[in-house]
Structures are given as C-alpha cells and as structure tokens.
Amino acid sequence: MRWIVTGMTGTVAPVLADALRARGDEVVRWDRERVRVDHAPAVRAFVDATAPDGICHLAMVSPDWAAAMAGLCGQRGIPFLFTSSVSVFGPEQRGPLGIEITPTATDDYGRYKRDCEVAVAGANPAALIPRLGWQIGHARGSNNMVDHLVRAAGEGTVRASTDWFPSCAFLDDTAAALVDLLDRGDPGLFHLEGNPGLSYFEIVTQLARTHRLEAHVVATDDVVMDNRREDPRIHVRPITERLVS
C-alpha cells in the first residue's frame, strides 16, 4: 500500500513511516516547501498525482488543511488518520478518561487539537482520530519525554511528582497501535494509552537508569494530576514492559 504521511519532521510521523515501510508499504512524504497546504488546488493535485491508498495526517497545521485532507480521503473512499492529543483534556479532568468524556482544555494547543478533531470528523465521518499521550523515545534529540529528561538532568536535579500519572507510551508501541488502527479501519475517536498506573516520579527514575543519566531525581507533590486515558478497543504495549526497574 502507498501512504501519504505528513509531519515527517516531527516526533511520531517518522516512526510511523518506519513501521509502515517495515511491512512493505510505501510512504510518500508531504513536502510543504513544494506543496502549499493553504492552496486547495495544489493539495488536490498532489493527492491525485500520488494516488495514495490512505493518508496519515500528523503535521501541525490549520484545522482547515486537516479537514481538506479528510474530505479528499472521504471522496476517494480511502483511510484517513489524524493524530490528536491528550491535551484536549483540561488539567482538572481526572483519569483514566474514556472517549465519552467531553474535553475541557482552555490552552491554545488543547483547543487547536480539539478544533482539528471537530473539523476532521465533520469533513469525513469515517476518519480515524487517535489521541496520543506524551511519547517516550529511545534516543535523545527529539520532542519526547527522554529528551525533556536529558535537558532537565543537565541542570543536575530533576523534580518529579509522585502525584502525577501522565498519559504516555513508547514511540514504537504508539506506531504499532496506529498501524493496527489503519488495518482495522474502524472510524472515530480512539485513546492510545501505555501507562498502566506509574507516577511521573516512577517513570523518570526508571528512564534515568535506562539512559544512565547522572541526575538526582527528587520526589515532589507539586503536580496532582492524572492524564491517563482508557480505551479497551485498542491495545498499546504497557510502558512497564520496557522500563528498567
């Protein structure tokens, strides 16, 4: 199969692309320097020329572009996947949160992701909209929890709350779950969650050991929050299977 994948300079898209290629699929990268996303004829022409079997939209651009891409897939009867975020929920919403819970985010990023969800679903009711948590990579240098930890460790002390239970998953496991969703083709919202119940302090402590970081991890109680979500329809490998205790 041939997939158009947007957001290839980001965190999740390159790992998803690798997972698709590993099983023999072809991945076509959307190059925004060559194809303007705010020019509908150019968008349509690129999709027509590429003739994809589906589109995975992971880029950070306007809800209008997301809706346009979703609509094109609907017209062609091919899969469309848009990755949303746990950030659509407000900090006061205590997890584990099901898909029936109405998001209450008031920050710009959370509202942006929610606007994209609404636009995509309106343009293509068959769209797949998985909400992702904080991603854990295996290497430094990208926008994931390990990179954040490395930067914090550079200051010598890492403060980590024992009362914060973050929504998170390893990147490879998120990509595997996204491929599973594409194969199944079931439409609608999905929650991809890899944290069975570890606190941020527990996660950070174990990641510091795994990556041999010379950091002093200090337990705090300054963040009281549970961002985790739940969705029995989709399995994501638990982070406890990868962390070194």
N, C-alpha and C positions, 0 to 999 in steps of 0.2 A: 504494500500500500504506500501511497505518497501522501505526506502530511506537510502542510504549511505550518510552521511554528514561529510565532512572534515572541519578542522578548529574549532573544538569544544572547544579549549582553547582560542579562540578569542572573539570578541565583538558580531558579528551578528549571527554566527552559533548556539550558544546555544538558542538564542531567536527564530530563525527559527525552530530549533528542537522542542522547546516547542509548537510552533504554529502547527506543523505537528502532534505532539502527541495529542494535544487538540482535533483534529478532528478524532482521532482513528488510525492514521498512525503509523507505526513502524519506529524508527530511529536507524540506526547502526552507531556507532561512529568509525571513522578511527583512529586507534591507531598506530602512526608512530614508536613507540618503538617495536611493534610486526610485523608490515608490512612495509618493507623498500620501500620508494617511488621511489628510484633510481634503483630498481631491477624489471624489466618488468615482469618476470615470477611470482614473489611474488604478484605484483599488480593484474595481471590477475587471479591468483589462489584465491586471496581474493574476488574479484568480482564474480568469478564463484561460490565460496562456499556460498557467501551471497545471490546470486540471487536477486539483488535489482530490484525494478520497476523503479528506477531512481537514479541519483547521483547529489548531490548538493556540488559543489566544492568551498569552501570558505577559504581554507588554503593558507598560504603564502609559496609556494614552487616554484620550477622552472617551466618555461613555458613548458618544456618537459613533466613533470608529468601532467600538465593540459591538454596538447594535447593527451597524452596517455589515460587519463581517458575519454576525449571527444570521442576519437576514439573507445574505448571499448563500450561506450553507442551507438555510431552510428552503430556498428556491431550488437548490440543486439536490436536495434530499440526502445530504452528506452530514456526518457528525460535526458538531461544533462544541468545543470545550473552552470555557472561560474560567480561569482561576481567580477566586475571590479570597477573602481573608477572615481570620478570626477577629480582626479589628473592626468588623461591622458591629460587634457587640460592645456595649459600654462596660467600664471597669466595675460598675456596681452589679452587673449581671453575673451571678454565681453559678459556676459549672458543677458538674458536666451539663452542657447545654444541648438540647435537641434541636432539630431543624424546625420544629413547630414554634420555637421561641422567637418573638419579634425583636430584631436588633435595635439597640438604642444609642449607638455611637453618636457623639456630637463633635468629635475632632474631624479635621479636614480629610485625613486619609480614610477613616472609617466611613464617613459619608460618601466619599468618592467611590469606594468599593461597593457600597450599597446602591448608589446610583447606577453603577455599571450592571449590577445584578438585575435591577429592575428593567434597564434598557435592553439587556440581552434577552431576558425572559419574554419581554413584550414583542421583540422582533422575531423570536424563534422559540416557541413553546417546547420544542424538542431538544433545546440546548442542555448541555451538562454544565453545572456550576458547582464545582467543589470548593469549599472553603478550607484554606490551609492555615496551619499554625506556624510558629517560629521554626525555621529549618536548622538542622544540625548537619554541618558538612564534615568531611574527613580532613580537610586541608584549610590552611589559613588563606586570607586574601580575598574573601568574598563576603557578601552580606548575609552571614548566618551566625548562629549562636557561638560557634568556635571562634570566629573572627572577633566578635564582641568580647569574648573572654580573653583572647590574646591581648587586645588593646587594654582591657581593664587590668590584666596581670602586669602589664608594663608599668603600671603605677605602684606595683608591689602588693597591694591589698585588694581583694575582690569581696565586696559586700553582697551577700546573697540571702534573701528572705526564706525562712522556713515556713512562712505562711502564704507563699505564692506558689500556685500549682499551674505552671504555664502550659498552654497548648503547644505541642511541638512534635517533631518526628525527624528521623534521619532522612536526608535528601534522597538517597537511593530508594528508601522504602516509600517515600511520597511518590516518586516517579513510577514505581511498580504499581502503586494503587491507582495512579492516573491512567496507566496503560490498561489496567483491569477495567476501569470505568469506560474507556473507549471501546474495549472489546464487548462489554455488556450492552452499551448503548442506551441504558435507561436514562430518561431525561430528568431534569430537576436539580434541586439543591442536594449537596452531599457534604458531610463533615468528615474530613480526614484527620484522625487523631492517633498519635502514637504514644501519648503519655498515660500510663495506667494509674498514676497517682503519686508520682515523685514530686517533691518540692523543688523549687529552683536551687536551693542550697544543696540538696542531694545530687541534682543533675550536674551543677557546676563542680562540686567536689570530685565526682567521678570523671568528668571530662578533663579536669586538671590533671588527674592521674594518667588518663589515657594519652594525653598530649605532652606529658612530662613538663608541665608549666611550673616554673618557680614562683608560685603565687601563694599568698596567705589568704585562704578563704575564710571569711568571717561570717558567722550566722547572725542574721538580724531578724527583726519582726516588723520592719518599717513598711513592707508591702503586704497587704492582706487581700488576696485575690485568687480566684480560680477561673482561669480562661479556658479550661478544657471543654471539649465538646464530645458528643457521643452520636453514633450512627451505626446501628447493628447491620446495616445493609452492605457496608464496605469494610474490609479488614486492612489495617495498616500494622506492619510489624512493630511490636512494642519496643520502646527505646531501652527497656531493661534487658533485652536480648543482645544489645550491642555495647552497653556501658560496662566499664570495668569497675567492679565494686571493691 
